[in-house]
Amino acid sequence: MGIEAERVVVDRERLVETASRMVGVHSFTGGEQAMAELMASLYDDLGLHSQWQQVEDGRANVLGVLEGMGGGKSLMLNGHMDTSYSGREPWLRDVPGFQPEAFVRDGRLYGLGISNMKGALACYVEAVRALGDAGVRLRGDVLIAAVCGEIEKTQYGDASGAEYRGYGAGTRYLVSHGGVADMCLLGEPTEGKVVLAHFGALWLRIRIHGNFVHTAFSEGKRRENSILRAREVLAAVEEWIPTWEDDPANGHDGAKAIVSVGAIEGGFGWRVSRTPHHTDLFLDVRVPPRKAMGVARSEVLEMVRGLAERFPSYEIGGEVYVTAPGAEIDGAHELVAAIDVAHEEVYGTAPGRDVTRWFSDASVLTRYGIPTVNYGTSTGLMDVELGENLEIDGLVRTAAVYARVVMRVCGVA
């Protein structure tokens, strides 16, 4: 395989051009259709068989398949097309690196979605293209899966519609409509480390009730205000958080669990002459990959019951509304070994290992029987003035690693 690997050359300019084209297509969650169309055209250029999956109006997955000669294992290269931000947020709309217009400065490529994770999608395309340029013929199939709806978000209350359907929505559709392989490399930005596991997420709403009264008649009733009651409940939640984070049962290979208070909702800005009948606290509770979500649900709701007993007049209740399990792969898996060898060939050193607390589509893939590794380039330096970016040299080397992994996993005919 050494001779074939030496023939495979990543074209730096072509890679940057492909990544820039991807950045130039706006694909915020819920509106990934145009990006899917671009991916389909790139697959056509590569001579891949395209499988179009219309997930819902305005958004699709597109799967590109390079068929092997037979006798080898199949490898999926999976990446989401939706971006973490739209670039239209008031705090981002004047930051050029968070706009769908790519530009290069000081050896770095800037633009909306480049690090999470259009850079990886571009590396997949370039890796397969470089293999074709070198005349490499594979035994097993290579699949490039460009999916919609991965970003951590969900429909809740008035926040309804496609732009809120994330958390693996596209990959769930993918695997149930033919998008499967023997194993998967998922190019989330991992700083060049091999991520063997990541935590899952459980989102919890804690509701605190109070009176609904006009300001003019609220004298002497301040302790019945659900917003002020929520302050006491929040303090109690802060007392509980370390018990979750420090519990060895909630850790994984040295990584601790973590809990964040992500939102507070109560009252009516357009009618502050009324106290709200309830106020909600929202928690993001990270769950280790080996803990069943049913168990985690029971444990957090037991905490809520404890709050209800501590504050009996507050009518406290809880609701779990997101359960996204973590993922794990055996460190001795052949895909991990292939990445180790390829990374060392390209970088000169062995890659590190990591366990992360962010979510990825590995959650869905592993539960569909597809062992998955997260491995990608740097997350990029989030330049305060210029925004999202990646080092171009890192992209080039990552594409070279991907090409070598493909040859090792799929086999060279």
Secondary structure, 3 states (H helix, E strand, C coil): CHHHHHHCCCCHHHHHHHHHHHHCCCCECCCCHHHHHHHHHHHHHHCCEEEEEEEECCEEEEEEEECCCCCCCCEEEEEECCECCCCCCCCCCCCHHHCCCCEEECCEEECCCHHHHHHHHHHHHHHHHHHHHCCCCECCCEEEEEECCCCCCCCECCECCHHHCCCCHHHHHHHCCCCCCCEEEECCCCCCCEEEEECEEEEEEEEEECCCCEHHHCCCCHHHCHHHHHHHHHHHHHHHHHHHHCCHHHCECCECCCEEEEEEEECCCCCCCECCCEEEEEEEEEECCCCCHHHHHHHHHHHHHHHHHHCHHHCCEEEEEEEECCEECCCCCHHHHHHHHHHHHHHCCCCCEEEECCCCCHHHHHCCCCCEEECCCCCCCCECCCECEEEHHHHHHHHHHHHHHHHHHHCEC
